[in-house]
Amino acid sequence: MARVCAITGKKPASGRSYTLRGIAKKKKGIGLKITGCTNRRFLPNLKSKRVWIPEEKRFVTMRLSTSALRTIDKKGIGPVIRKLRKSGQKI
């Protein structure tokens, strides 16, 4: 299963992790130097959540980011599901 939020579409982003060495200029050193960099992934904060849809009288298990859970709390599950279906997603 892909690490993608069903509502917001958040997915892993890539970046770098830097290793620093040296003494900061503030502390009378010559400054910090990058001695190595490795690739890393920034993963979205996904939770598997069972959501009750009152219009259909059923539960749906979705993989949602925590920001999507806040969106559902604010707008309600009905409008969010309608918007997803309008865009062509299957739920």
PyMOL Python script that loads the backbone (N, CA, C, O; Angstrom):
from pymol import cmd

cmd.read_pdbstr("""\
ATOM      1  N   MET A   1       0.840  -1.181   0.000  1.00  0.00           N
ATOM      2  CA  MET A   1       0.000   0.000   0.000  1.00  0.00           C
ATOM      3  C   MET A   1       0.889   1.249   0.000  1.00  0.00           C
ATOM      4  O   MET A   1       1.827   1.342   0.792  1.00  0.00           O
ATOM      5  N   ALA A   2       0.601   2.195  -0.873  1.00  0.00           N
ATOM      6  CA  ALA A   2       1.402   3.402  -0.980  1.00  0.00           C
ATOM      7  C   ALA A   2       1.174   4.304   0.225  1.00  0.00           C
ATOM      8  O   ALA A   2       0.097   4.308   0.822  1.00  0.00           O
ATOM      9  N   ARG A   3       2.207   5.068   0.571  1.00  0.00           N
ATOM     10  CA  ARG A   3       2.093   5.993   1.695  1.00  0.00           C
ATOM     11  C   ARG A   3       1.505   7.312   1.203  1.00  0.00           C
ATOM     12  O   ARG A   3       2.210   8.319   1.122  1.00  0.00           O
ATOM     13  N   VAL A   4       0.224   7.305   0.877  1.00  0.00           N
ATOM     14  CA  VAL A   4      -0.453   8.490   0.354  1.00  0.00           C
ATOM     15  C   VAL A   4      -1.742   8.695   1.121  1.00  0.00           C
ATOM     16  O   VAL A   4      -2.485   7.742   1.357  1.00  0.00           O
ATOM     17  N   CYS A   5      -2.019   9.947   1.516  1.00  0.00           N
ATOM     18  CA  CYS A   5      -3.262  10.277   2.205  1.00  0.00           C
ATOM     19  C   CYS A   5      -4.400  10.291   1.196  1.00  0.00           C
ATOM     20  O   CYS A   5      -4.260  10.827   0.097  1.00  0.00           O
ATOM     21  N   ALA A   6      -5.529   9.699   1.575  1.00  0.00           N
ATOM     22  CA  ALA A   6      -6.672   9.601   0.667  1.00  0.00           C
ATOM     23  C   ALA A   6      -7.307  10.957   0.395  1.00  0.00           C
ATOM     24  O   ALA A   6      -7.856  11.167  -0.686  1.00  0.00           O
ATOM     25  N   ILE A   7      -7.246  11.875   1.341  1.00  0.00           N
ATOM     26  CA  ILE A   7      -7.932  13.170   1.198  1.00  0.00           C
ATOM     27  C   ILE A   7      -6.992  14.265   0.711  1.00  0.00           C
ATOM     28  O   ILE A   7      -7.282  14.926  -0.286  1.00  0.00           O
ATOM     29  N   THR A   8      -5.879  14.467   1.394  1.00  0.00           N
ATOM     30  CA  THR A   8      -4.990  15.579   1.045  1.00  0.00           C
ATOM     31  C   THR A   8      -4.012  15.237  -0.059  1.00  0.00           C
ATOM     32  O   THR A   8      -3.486  16.135  -0.716  1.00  0.00           O
ATOM     33  N   GLY A   9      -3.752  13.933  -0.280  1.00  0.00           N
ATOM     34  CA  GLY A   9      -2.808  13.527  -1.307  1.00  0.00           C
ATOM     35  C   GLY A   9      -1.359  13.663  -0.879  1.00  0.00           C
ATOM     36  O   GLY A   9      -0.457  13.595  -1.715  1.00  0.00           O
ATOM     37  N   LYS A  10      -1.121  13.853   0.416  1.00  0.00           N
ATOM     38  CA  LYS A  10       0.255  13.964   0.905  1.00  0.00           C
ATOM     39  C   LYS A  10       0.983  12.648   0.690  1.00  0.00           C
ATOM     40  O   LYS A  10       0.424  11.574   0.909  1.00  0.00           O
ATOM     41  N   LYS A  11       2.245  12.744   0.256  1.00  0.00           N
ATOM     42  CA  LYS A  11       3.056  11.553   0.032  1.00  0.00           C
ATOM     43  C   LYS A  11       4.492  11.859   0.446  1.00  0.00           C
ATOM     44  O   LYS A  11       4.815  13.013   0.727  1.00  0.00           O
ATOM     45  N   PRO A  12       5.358  10.848   0.488  1.00  0.00           N
ATOM     46  CA  PRO A  12       6.728  11.089   0.927  1.00  0.00           C
ATOM     47  C   PRO A  12       7.453  12.098   0.045  1.00  0.00           C
ATOM     48  O   PRO A  12       7.310  12.102  -1.178  1.00  0.00           O
ATOM     49  N   ALA A  13       8.234  12.949   0.700  1.00  0.00           N
ATOM     50  CA  ALA A  13       9.074  13.910  -0.013  1.00  0.00           C
ATOM     51  C   ALA A  13      10.529  13.520   0.229  1.00  0.00           C
ATOM     52  O   ALA A  13      10.840  12.868   1.226  1.00  0.00           O
ATOM     53  N   SER A  14      11.406  13.911  -0.666  1.00  0.00           N
ATOM     54  CA  SER A  14      12.801  13.559  -0.494  1.00  0.00           C
ATOM     55  C   SER A  14      13.604  14.791  -0.122  1.00  0.00           C
ATOM     56  O   SER A  14      13.213  15.924  -0.402  1.00  0.00           O
ATOM     57  N   GLY A  15      14.735  14.537   0.515  1.00  0.00           N
ATOM     58  CA  GLY A  15      15.608  15.621   0.930  1.00  0.00           C
ATOM     59  C   GLY A  15      16.961  15.062   1.290  1.00  0.00           C
ATOM     60  O   GLY A  15      17.302  13.943   0.906  1.00  0.00           O
ATOM     61  N   ARG A  16      17.736  15.836   2.026  1.00  0.00           N
ATOM     62  CA  ARG A  16      19.066  15.394   2.423  1.00  0.00           C
ATOM     63  C   ARG A  16      19.264  15.605   3.914  1.00  0.00           C
ATOM     64  O   ARG A  16      18.672  16.497   4.521  1.00  0.00           O
ATOM     65  N   SER A  17      20.108  14.767   4.484  1.00  0.00           N
ATOM     66  CA  SER A  17      20.522  14.888   5.870  1.00  0.00           C
ATOM     67  C   SER A  17      22.003  15.220   5.858  1.00  0.00           C
ATOM     68  O   SER A  17      22.806  14.470   5.304  1.00  0.00           O
ATOM     69  N   TYR A  18      22.370  16.345   6.468  1.00  0.00           N
ATOM     70  CA  TYR A  18      23.755  16.810   6.434  1.00  0.00           C
ATOM     71  C   TYR A  18      24.463  16.499   7.743  1.00  0.00           C
ATOM     72  O   TYR A  18      23.870  16.582   8.818  1.00  0.00           O
ATOM     73  N   THR A  19      25.740  16.139   7.640  1.00  0.00           N
ATOM     74  CA  THR A  19      26.589  15.930   8.806  1.00  0.00           C
ATOM     75  C   THR A  19      27.538  17.115   8.887  1.00  0.00           C
ATOM     76  O   THR A  19      28.241  17.430   7.926  1.00  0.00           O
ATOM     77  N   LEU A  20      27.551  17.769  10.048  1.00  0.00           N
ATOM     78  CA  LEU A  20      28.367  18.965  10.237  1.00  0.00           C
ATOM     79  C   LEU A  20      29.517  18.671  11.190  1.00  0.00           C
ATOM     80  O   LEU A  20      29.417  17.815  12.069  1.00  0.00           O
ATOM     81  N   ARG A  21      30.618  19.405  10.993  1.00  0.00           N
ATOM     82  CA  ARG A  21      31.766  19.240  11.871  1.00  0.00           C
ATOM     83  C   ARG A  21      32.468  20.578  11.995  1.00  0.00           C
ATOM     84  O   ARG A  21      32.497  21.359  11.044  1.00  0.00           O
ATOM     85  N   GLY A  22      33.025  20.844  13.147  1.00  0.00           N
ATOM     86  CA  GLY A  22      33.773  22.072  13.370  1.00  0.00           C
ATOM     87  C   GLY A  22      33.206  22.851  14.547  1.00  0.00           C
ATOM     88  O   GLY A  22      32.249  22.426  15.194  1.00  0.00           O
ATOM     89  N   ILE A  23      33.815  23.993  14.806  1.00  0.00           N
ATOM     90  CA  ILE A  23      33.385  24.862  15.907  1.00  0.00           C
ATOM     91  C   ILE A  23      32.772  26.112  15.294  1.00  0.00           C
ATOM     92  O   ILE A  23      33.337  26.704  14.375  1.00  0.00           O
ATOM     93  N   ALA A  24      31.608  26.512  15.809  1.00  0.00           N
ATOM     94  CA  ALA A  24      30.880  27.654  15.263  1.00  0.00           C
ATOM     95  C   ALA A  24      31.699  28.932  15.392  1.00  0.00           C
ATOM     96  O   ALA A  24      32.512  29.073  16.306  1.00  0.00           O
ATOM     97  N   LYS A  25      31.475  29.858  14.469  1.00  0.00           N
ATOM     98  CA  LYS A  25      32.192  31.137  14.498  1.00  0.00           C
ATOM     99  C   LYS A  25      31.867  31.924  15.755  1.00  0.00           C
ATOM    100  O   LYS A  25      32.698  32.679  16.261  1.00  0.00           O
ATOM    101  N   LYS A  26      30.632  31.740  16.262  1.00  0.00           N
ATOM    102  CA  LYS A  26      30.226  32.392  17.504  1.00  0.00           C
ATOM    103  C   LYS A  26      31.152  32.016  18.657  1.00  0.00           C
ATOM    104  O   LYS A  26      31.411  32.810  19.561  1.00  0.00           O
ATOM    105  N   LYS A  27      31.645  30.766  18.594  1.00  0.00           N
ATOM    106  CA  LYS A  27      32.500  30.252  19.667  1.00  0.00           C
ATOM    107  C   LYS A  27      33.982  30.340  19.283  1.00  0.00           C
ATOM    108  O   LYS A  27      34.806  29.548  19.741  1.00  0.00           O
ATOM    109  N   LYS A  28      34.296  31.311  18.442  1.00  0.00           N
ATOM    110  CA  LYS A  28      35.674  31.607  18.011  1.00  0.00           C
ATOM    111  C   LYS A  28      36.311  30.492  17.177  1.00  0.00           C
ATOM    112  O   LYS A  28      37.533  30.346  17.159  1.00  0.00           O
ATOM    113  N   GLY A  29      35.469  29.701  16.482  1.00  0.00           N
ATOM    114  CA  GLY A  29      35.994  28.672  15.589  1.00  0.00           C
ATOM    115  C   GLY A  29      36.040  29.186  14.163  1.00  0.00           C
ATOM    116  O   GLY A  29      35.811  30.371  13.920  1.00  0.00           O
ATOM    117  N   ILE A  30      36.331  28.312  13.226  1.00  0.00           N
ATOM    118  CA  ILE A  30      36.389  28.732  11.814  1.00  0.00           C
ATOM    119  C   ILE A  30      35.067  28.470  11.105  1.00  0.00           C
ATOM    120  O   ILE A  30      34.942  28.739   9.910  1.00  0.00           O
ATOM    121  N   GLY A  31      34.082  27.949  11.827  1.00  0.00           N
ATOM    122  CA  GLY A  31      32.762  27.731  11.245  1.00  0.00           C
ATOM    123  C   GLY A  31      32.482  26.257  11.028  1.00  0.00           C
ATOM    124  O   GLY A  31      33.391  25.427  11.006  1.00  0.00           O
ATOM    125  N   LEU A  32      31.202  25.950  10.868  1.00  0.00           N
ATOM    126  CA  LEU A  32      30.784  24.572  10.645  1.00  0.00           C
ATOM    127  C   LEU A  32      30.935  24.222   9.173  1.00  0.00           C
ATOM    128  O   LEU A  32      30.596  25.014   8.294  1.00  0.00           O
ATOM    129  N   LYS A  33      31.442  23.039   8.920  1.00  0.00           N
ATOM    130  CA  LYS A  33      31.626  22.563   7.552  1.00  0.00           C
ATOM    131  C   LYS A  33      30.792  21.309   7.355  1.00  0.00           C
ATOM    132  O   LYS A  33      30.654  20.503   8.275  1.00  0.00           O
ATOM    133  N   ILE A  34      30.239  21.140   6.167  1.00  0.00           N
ATOM    134  CA  ILE A  34      29.492  19.924   5.832  1.00  0.00           C
ATOM    135  C   ILE A  34      30.508  18.848   5.459  1.00  0.00           C
ATOM    136  O   ILE A  34      31.306  19.023   4.539  1.00  0.00           O
ATOM    137  N   THR A  35      30.467  17.724   6.192  1.00  0.00           N
ATOM    138  CA  THR A  35      31.426  16.649   5.930  1.00  0.00           C
ATOM    139  C   THR A  35      30.776  15.471   5.212  1.00  0.00           C
ATOM    140  O   THR A  35      31.467  14.541   4.798  1.00  0.00           O
ATOM    141  N   GLY A  36      29.468  15.504   5.065  1.00  0.00           N
ATOM    142  CA  GLY A  36      28.796  14.424   4.363  1.00  0.00           C
ATOM    143  C   GLY A  36      27.316  14.714   4.237  1.00  0.00           C
ATOM    144  O   GLY A  36      26.741  15.423   5.063  1.00  0.00           O
ATOM    145  N   CYS A  37      26.700  14.167   3.205  1.00  0.00           N
ATOM    146  CA  CYS A  37      25.255  14.303   3.078  1.00  0.00           C
ATOM    147  C   CYS A  37      24.687  13.001   2.529  1.00  0.00           C
ATOM    148  O   CYS A  37      25.240  12.398   1.610  1.00  0.00           O
ATOM    149  N   THR A  38      23.580  12.589   3.110  1.00  0.00           N
ATOM    150  CA  THR A  38      22.917  11.372   2.670  1.00  0.00           C
ATOM    151  C   THR A  38      21.479  11.698   2.317  1.00  0.00           C
ATOM    152  O   THR A  38      20.890  12.623   2.877  1.00  0.00           O
ATOM    153  N   ASN A  39      20.919  10.947   1.397  1.00  0.00           N
ATOM    154  CA  ASN A  39      19.533  11.156   1.004  1.00  0.00           C
ATOM    155  C   ASN A  39      18.607  10.593   2.076  1.00  0.00           C
ATOM    156  O   ASN A  39      18.925   9.590   2.716  1.00  0.00           O
ATOM    157  N   ARG A  40      17.478  11.234   2.267  1.00  0.00           N
ATOM    158  CA  ARG A  40      16.489  10.755   3.225  1.00  0.00           C
ATOM    159  C   ARG A  40      15.095  11.058   2.710  1.00  0.00           C
ATOM    160  O   ARG A  40      14.926  11.781   1.729  1.00  0.00           O
ATOM    161  N   ARG A  41      14.080  10.488   3.393  1.00  0.00           N
ATOM    162  CA  ARG A  41      12.686  10.710   3.001  1.00  0.00           C
ATOM    163  C   ARG A  41      11.932  11.333   4.160  1.00  0.00           C
ATOM    164  O   ARG A  41      12.103  10.935   5.312  1.00  0.00           O
ATOM    165  N   PHE A  42      11.102  12.309   3.849  1.00  0.00           N
ATOM    166  CA  PHE A  42      10.201  12.906   4.829  1.00  0.00           C
ATOM    167  C   PHE A  42       8.849  12.233   4.634  1.00  0.00           C
ATOM    168  O   PHE A  42       8.164  12.484   3.642  1.00  0.00           O
ATOM    169  N   LEU A  43       8.462  11.374   5.581  1.00  0.00           N
ATOM    170  CA  LEU A  43       7.233  10.605   5.444  1.00  0.00           C
ATOM    171  C   LEU A  43       6.055  11.363   6.046  1.00  0.00           C
ATOM    172  O   LEU A  43       6.209  12.009   7.083  1.00  0.00           O
ATOM    173  N   PRO A  44       4.876  11.298   5.414  1.00  0.00           N
ATOM    174  CA  PRO A  44       3.697  11.958   5.979  1.00  0.00           C
ATOM    175  C   PRO A  44       3.211  11.209   7.220  1.00  0.00           C
ATOM    176  O   PRO A  44       3.433  10.007   7.364  1.00  0.00           O
ATOM    177  N   ASN A  45       2.551  11.935   8.101  1.00  0.00           N
ATOM    178  CA  ASN A  45       2.039  11.359   9.351  1.00  0.00           C
ATOM    179  C   ASN A  45       0.688  10.711   9.058  1.00  0.00           C
ATOM    180  O   ASN A  45      -0.357  11.345   9.209  1.00  0.00           O
ATOM    181  N   LEU A  46       0.713   9.434   8.635  1.00  0.00           N
ATOM    182  CA  LEU A  46      -0.504   8.735   8.223  1.00  0.00           C
ATOM    183  C   LEU A  46      -1.019   7.830   9.327  1.00  0.00           C
ATOM    184  O   LEU A  46      -0.245   7.181  10.032  1.00  0.00           O
ATOM    185  N   LYS A  47      -2.340   7.796   9.466  1.00  0.00           N
ATOM    186  CA  LYS A  47      -3.017   6.921  10.419  1.00  0.00           C
ATOM    187  C   LYS A  47      -4.097   6.150   9.669  1.00  0.00           C
ATOM    188  O   LYS A  47      -4.762   6.693   8.788  1.00  0.00           O
ATOM    189  N   SER A  48      -4.261   4.898  10.020  1.00  0.00           N
ATOM    190  CA  SER A  48      -5.345   4.105   9.455  1.00  0.00           C
ATOM    191  C   SER A  48      -6.580   4.367  10.314  1.00  0.00           C
ATOM    192  O   SER A  48      -6.556   4.110  11.517  1.00  0.00           O
ATOM    193  N   LYS A  49      -7.648   4.870   9.721  1.00  0.00           N
ATOM    194  CA  LYS A  49      -8.807   5.318  10.484  1.00  0.00           C
ATOM    195  C   LYS A  49     -10.088   4.729   9.908  1.00  0.00           C
ATOM    196  O   LYS A  49     -10.289   4.709   8.694  1.00  0.00           O
ATOM    197  N   ARG A  50     -10.948   4.250  10.799  1.00  0.00           N
ATOM    198  CA  ARG A  50     -12.253   3.733  10.403  1.00  0.00           C
ATOM    199  C   ARG A  50     -13.264   4.868  10.565  1.00  0.00           C
ATOM    200  O   ARG A  50     -13.499   5.346  11.675  1.00  0.00           O
ATOM    201  N   VAL A  51     -13.853   5.291   9.459  1.00  0.00           N
ATOM    202  CA  VAL A  51     -14.733   6.469   9.456  1.00  0.00           C
ATOM    203  C   VAL A  51     -16.162   6.025   9.182  1.00  0.00           C
ATOM    204  O   VAL A  51     -16.409   5.240   8.266  1.00  0.00           O
ATOM    205  N   TRP A  52     -17.103   6.528   9.979  1.00  0.00           N
ATOM    206  CA  TRP A  52     -18.528   6.231   9.800  1.00  0.00           C
ATOM    207  C   TRP A  52     -19.116   7.236   8.823  1.00  0.00           C
ATOM    208  O   TRP A  52     -18.992   8.445   9.017  1.00  0.00           O
ATOM    209  N   ILE A  53     -19.766   6.724   7.757  1.00  0.00           N
ATOM    210  CA  ILE A  53     -20.458   7.578   6.788  1.00  0.00           C
ATOM    211  C   ILE A  53     -21.951   7.418   7.045  1.00  0.00           C
ATOM    212  O   ILE A  53     -22.523   6.384   6.700  1.00  0.00           O
ATOM    213  N   PRO A  54     -22.597   8.424   7.647  1.00  0.00           N
ATOM    214  CA  PRO A  54     -24.009   8.280   8.020  1.00  0.00           C
ATOM    215  C   PRO A  54     -24.959   8.163   6.832  1.00  0.00           C
ATOM    216  O   PRO A  54     -25.991   7.501   6.940  1.00  0.00           O
ATOM    217  N   GLU A  55     -24.630   8.800   5.685  1.00  0.00           N
ATOM    218  CA  GLU A  55     -25.521   8.731   4.519  1.00  0.00           C
ATOM    219  C   GLU A  55     -25.624   7.303   3.983  1.00  0.00           C
ATOM    220  O   GLU A  55     -26.680   6.881   3.510  1.00  0.00           O
ATOM    221  N   GLU A  56     -24.522   6.570   4.063  1.00  0.00           N
ATOM    222  CA  GLU A  56     -24.500   5.202   3.543  1.00  0.00           C
ATOM    223  C   GLU A  56     -24.663   4.156   4.633  1.00  0.00           C
ATOM    224  O   GLU A  56     -24.778   2.965   4.345  1.00  0.00           O
ATOM    225  N   LYS A  57     -24.674   4.600   5.885  1.00  0.00           N
ATOM    226  CA  LYS A  57     -24.805   3.719   7.053  1.00  0.00           C
ATOM    227  C   LYS A  57     -23.756   2.604   7.028  1.00  0.00           C
ATOM    228  O   LYS A  57     -24.086   1.424   7.142  1.00  0.00           O
ATOM    229  N   ARG A  58     -22.475   3.003   6.875  1.00  0.00           N
ATOM    230  CA  ARG A  58     -21.395   2.015   6.876  1.00  0.00           C
ATOM    231  C   ARG A  58     -20.082   2.665   7.298  1.00  0.00           C
ATOM    232  O   ARG A  58     -19.911   3.883   7.240  1.00  0.00           O
ATOM    233  N   PHE A  59     -19.159   1.799   7.724  1.00  0.00           N
ATOM    234  CA  PHE A  59     -17.815   2.243   8.055  1.00  0.00           C
ATOM    235  C   PHE A  59     -16.919   2.086   6.833  1.00  0.00           C
ATOM    236  O   PHE A  59     -17.100   1.170   6.030  1.00  0.00           O
ATOM    237  N   VAL A  60     -15.945   2.994   6.699  1.00  0.00           N
ATOM    238  CA  VAL A  60     -14.944   2.906   5.645  1.00  0.00           C
ATOM    239  C   VAL A  60     -13.586   3.086   6.306  1.00  0.00           C
ATOM    240  O   VAL A  60     -13.384   4.039   7.058  1.00  0.00           O
ATOM    241  N   THR A  61     -12.652   2.177   6.031  1.00  0.00           N
ATOM    242  CA  THR A  61     -11.297   2.316   6.550  1.00  0.00           C
ATOM    243  C   THR A  61     -10.473   3.084   5.535  1.00  0.00           C
ATOM    244  O   THR A  61     -10.382   2.705   4.367  1.00  0.00           O
ATOM    245  N   MET A  62      -9.869   4.178   6.006  1.00  0.00           N
ATOM    246  CA  MET A  62      -9.081   5.033   5.122  1.00  0.00           C
ATOM    247  C   MET A  62      -7.727   5.292   5.753  1.00  0.00           C
ATOM    248  O   MET A  62      -7.581   5.253   6.975  1.00  0.00           O
ATOM    249  N   ARG A  63      -6.736   5.557   4.909  1.00  0.00           N
ATOM    250  CA  ARG A  63      -5.419   5.923   5.393  1.00  0.00           C
ATOM    251  C   ARG A  63      -5.293   7.431   5.264  1.00  0.00           C
ATOM    252  O   ARG A  63      -5.156   7.959   4.161  1.00  0.00           O
ATOM    253  N   LEU A  64      -5.341   8.129   6.409  1.00  0.00           N
ATOM    254  CA  LEU A  64      -5.426   9.578   6.414  1.00  0.00           C
ATOM    255  C   LEU A  64      -4.256  10.208   7.145  1.00  0.00           C
ATOM    256  O   LEU A  64      -3.709   9.635   8.087  1.00  0.00           O
ATOM    257  N   SER A  65      -3.880  11.398   6.697  1.00  0.00           N
ATOM    258  CA  SER A  65      -2.903  12.180   7.440  1.00  0.00           C
ATOM    259  C   SER A  65      -3.629  12.864   8.588  1.00  0.00           C
ATOM    260  O   SER A  65      -4.852  12.998   8.562  1.00  0.00           O
ATOM    261  N   THR A  66      -2.884  13.293   9.585  1.00  0.00           N
ATOM    262  CA  THR A  66      -3.517  13.934  10.735  1.00  0.00           C
ATOM    263  C   THR A  66      -4.158  15.260  10.345  1.00  0.00           C
ATOM    264  O   THR A  66      -5.136  15.677  10.964  1.00  0.00           O
ATOM    265  N   SER A  67      -3.618  15.927   9.326  1.00  0.00           N
ATOM    266  CA  SER A  67      -4.252  17.169   8.867  1.00  0.00           C
ATOM    267  C   SER A  67      -5.583  16.870   8.184  1.00  0.00           C
ATOM    268  O   SER A  67      -6.501  17.688   8.241  1.00  0.00           O
ATOM    269  N   ALA A  68      -5.700  15.709   7.538  1.00  0.00           N
ATOM    270  CA  ALA A  68      -6.969  15.308   6.924  1.00  0.00           C
ATOM    271  C   ALA A  68      -8.010  15.013   8.001  1.00  0.00           C
ATOM    272  O   ALA A  68      -9.192  15.303   7.815  1.00  0.00           O
ATOM    273  N   LEU A  69      -7.581  14.436   9.128  1.00  0.00           N
ATOM    274  CA  LEU A  69      -8.502  14.204  10.240  1.00  0.00           C
ATOM    275  C   LEU A  69      -9.052  15.524  10.774  1.00  0.00           C
ATOM    276  O   LEU A  69     -10.226  15.612  11.135  1.00  0.00           O
ATOM    277  N   ARG A  70      -8.212  16.537  10.822  1.00  0.00           N
ATOM    278  CA  ARG A  70      -8.665  17.863  11.267  1.00  0.00           C
ATOM    279  C   ARG A  70      -9.647  18.470  10.263  1.00  0.00           C
ATOM    280  O   ARG A  70     -10.603  19.142  10.650  1.00  0.00           O
ATOM    281  N   THR A  71      -9.404  18.228   8.972  1.00  0.00           N
ATOM    282  CA  THR A  71     -10.312  18.712   7.927  1.00  0.00           C
ATOM    283  C   THR A  71     -11.680  18.061   8.080  1.00  0.00           C
ATOM    284  O   THR A  71     -12.706  18.727   7.945  1.00  0.00           O
ATOM    285  N   ILE A  72     -11.697  16.747   8.363  1.00  0.00           N
ATOM    286  CA  ILE A  72     -12.959  16.032   8.564  1.00  0.00           C
ATOM    287  C   ILE A  72     -13.687  16.575   9.785  1.00  0.00           C
ATOM    288  O   ILE A  72     -14.909  16.725   9.760  1.00  0.00           O
ATOM    289  N   ASP A  73     -12.947  16.873  10.861  1.00  0.00           N
ATOM    290  CA  ASP A  73     -13.567  17.450  12.057  1.00  0.00           C
ATOM    291  C   ASP A  73     -14.199  18.802  11.758  1.00  0.00           C
ATOM    292  O   ASP A  73     -15.258  19.134  12.289  1.00  0.00           O
ATOM    293  N   LYS A  74     -13.540  19.578  10.902  1.00  0.00           N
ATOM    294  CA  LYS A  74     -14.015  20.931  10.608  1.00  0.00           C
ATOM    295  C   LYS A  74     -15.194  20.937   9.641  1.00  0.00           C
ATOM    296  O   LYS A  74     -16.213  21.574   9.907  1.00  0.00           O
ATOM    297  N   LYS A  75     -15.057  20.220   8.504  1.00  0.00           N
ATOM    298  CA  LYS A  75     -16.076  20.274   7.453  1.00  0.00           C
ATOM    299  C   LYS A  75     -17.130  19.186   7.572  1.00  0.00           C
ATOM    300  O   LYS A  75     -18.257  19.360   7.108  1.00  0.00           O
ATOM    301  N   GLY A  76     -16.773  18.064   8.189  1.00  0.00           N
ATOM    302  CA  GLY A  76     -17.676  16.913   8.241  1.00  0.00           C
ATOM    303  C   GLY A  76     -17.297  15.909   7.164  1.00  0.00           C
ATOM    304  O   GLY A  76     -16.715  16.272   6.142  1.00  0.00           O
ATOM    305  N   ILE A  77     -17.628  14.655   7.396  1.00  0.00           N
ATOM    306  CA  ILE A  77     -17.222  13.601   6.470  1.00  0.00           C
ATOM    307  C   ILE A  77     -18.026  13.639   5.167  1.00  0.00           C
ATOM    308  O   ILE A  77     -17.496  13.292   4.111  1.00  0.00           O
ATOM    309  N   GLY A  78     -19.290  14.053   5.223  1.00  0.00           N
ATOM    310  CA  GLY A  78     -20.146  14.082   4.027  1.00  0.00           C
ATOM    311  C   GLY A  78     -19.586  14.939   2.904  1.00  0.00           C
ATOM    312  O   GLY A  78     -19.389  14.436   1.798  1.00  0.00           O
ATOM    313  N   PRO A  79     -19.319  16.233   3.154  1.00  0.00           N
ATOM    314  CA  PRO A  79     -18.775  17.089   2.094  1.00  0.00           C
ATOM    315  C   PRO A  79     -17.410  16.630   1.574  1.00  0.00           C
ATOM    316  O   PRO A  79     -17.109  16.769   0.389  1.00  0.00           O
ATOM    317  N   VAL A  80     -16.596  16.085   2.468  1.00  0.00           N
ATOM    318  CA  VAL A  80     -15.262  15.631   2.059  1.00  0.00           C
ATOM    319  C   VAL A  80     -15.382  14.437   1.115  1.00  0.00           C
ATOM    320  O   VAL A  80     -14.695  14.383   0.095  1.00  0.00           O
ATOM    321  N   ILE A  81     -16.251  13.474   1.449  1.00  0.00           N
ATOM    322  CA  ILE A  81     -16.456  12.295   0.608  1.00  0.00           C
ATOM    323  C   ILE A  81     -17.045  12.694  -0.750  1.00  0.00           C
ATOM    324  O   ILE A  81     -16.635  12.170  -1.785  1.00  0.00           O
ATOM    325  N   ARG A  82     -18.006  13.623  -0.739  1.00  0.00           N
ATOM    326  CA  ARG A  82     -18.611  14.085  -2.003  1.00  0.00           C
ATOM    327  C   ARG A  82     -17.561  14.712  -2.925  1.00  0.00           C
ATOM    328  O   ARG A  82     -17.562  14.481  -4.134  1.00  0.00           O
ATOM    329  N   LYS A  83     -16.670  15.504  -2.335  1.00  0.00           N
ATOM    330  CA  LYS A  83     -15.611  16.158  -3.121  1.00  0.00           C
ATOM    331  C   LYS A  83     -14.661  15.116  -3.715  1.00  0.00           C
ATOM    332  O   LYS A  83     -14.235  15.252  -4.862  1.00  0.00           O
ATOM    333  N   LEU A  84     -14.324  14.077  -2.942  1.00  0.00           N
ATOM    334  CA  LEU A  84     -13.442  13.020  -3.437  1.00  0.00           C
ATOM    335  C   LEU A  84     -14.088  12.269  -4.594  1.00  0.00           C
ATOM    336  O   LEU A  84     -13.435  11.984  -5.598  1.00  0.00           O
ATOM    337  N   ARG A  85     -15.370  11.950  -4.452  1.00  0.00           N
ATOM    338  CA  ARG A  85     -16.071  11.212  -5.505  1.00  0.00           C
ATOM    339  C   ARG A  85     -16.228  12.060  -6.761  1.00  0.00           C
ATOM    340  O   ARG A  85     -16.189  11.538  -7.875  1.00  0.00           O
ATOM    341  N   LYS A  86     -16.405  13.366  -6.582  1.00  0.00           N
ATOM    342  CA  LYS A  86     -16.537  14.262  -7.722  1.00  0.00           C
ATOM    343  C   LYS A  86     -15.254  14.317  -8.535  1.00  0.00           C
ATOM    344  O   LYS A  86     -15.277  14.461  -9.758  1.00  0.00           O
ATOM    345  N   SER A  87     -14.116  14.197  -7.819  1.00  0.00           N
ATOM    346  CA  SER A  87     -12.824  14.215  -8.496  1.00  0.00           C
ATOM    347  C   SER A  87     -12.466  12.866  -9.119  1.00  0.00           C
ATOM    348  O   SER A  87     -11.461  12.751  -9.822  1.00  0.00           O
ATOM    349  N   GLY A  88     -13.292  11.840  -8.860  1.00  0.00           N
ATOM    350  CA  GLY A  88     -13.098  10.556  -9.503  1.00  0.00           C
ATOM    351  C   GLY A  88     -12.454   9.485  -8.647  1.00  0.00           C
ATOM    352  O   GLY A  88     -12.114   8.416  -9.154  1.00  0.00           O
ATOM    353  N   GLN A  89     -12.279   9.746  -7.354  1.00  0.00           N
ATOM    354  CA  GLN A  89     -11.692   8.731  -6.481  1.00  0.00           C
ATOM    355  C   GLN A  89     -12.740   7.752  -6.016  1.00  0.00           C
ATOM    356  O   GLN A  89     -13.892   8.119  -5.785  1.00  0.00           O
ATOM    357  N   LYS A  90     -12.331   6.480  -5.878  1.00  0.00           N
ATOM    358  CA  LYS A  90     -13.245   5.430  -5.426  1.00  0.00           C
ATOM    359  C   LYS A  90     -13.114   5.269  -3.915  1.00  0.00           C
ATOM    360  O   LYS A  90     -12.004   5.177  -3.388  1.00  0.00           O
ATOM    361  N   ILE A  91     -14.244   5.235  -3.224  1.00  0.00           N
ATOM    362  CA  ILE A  91     -14.226   5.080  -1.766  1.00  0.00           C
ATOM    363  C   ILE A  91     -15.117   3.922  -1.360  1.00  0.00           C
ATOM    364  O   ILE A  91     -15.239   3.624  -0.171  1.00  0.00           O
TER     365      ILE A  91
END
""", "prot")
cmd.dss("prot")
cmd.show_as("cartoon", "prot")
cmd.util.cbc("prot")
cmd.orient("prot")
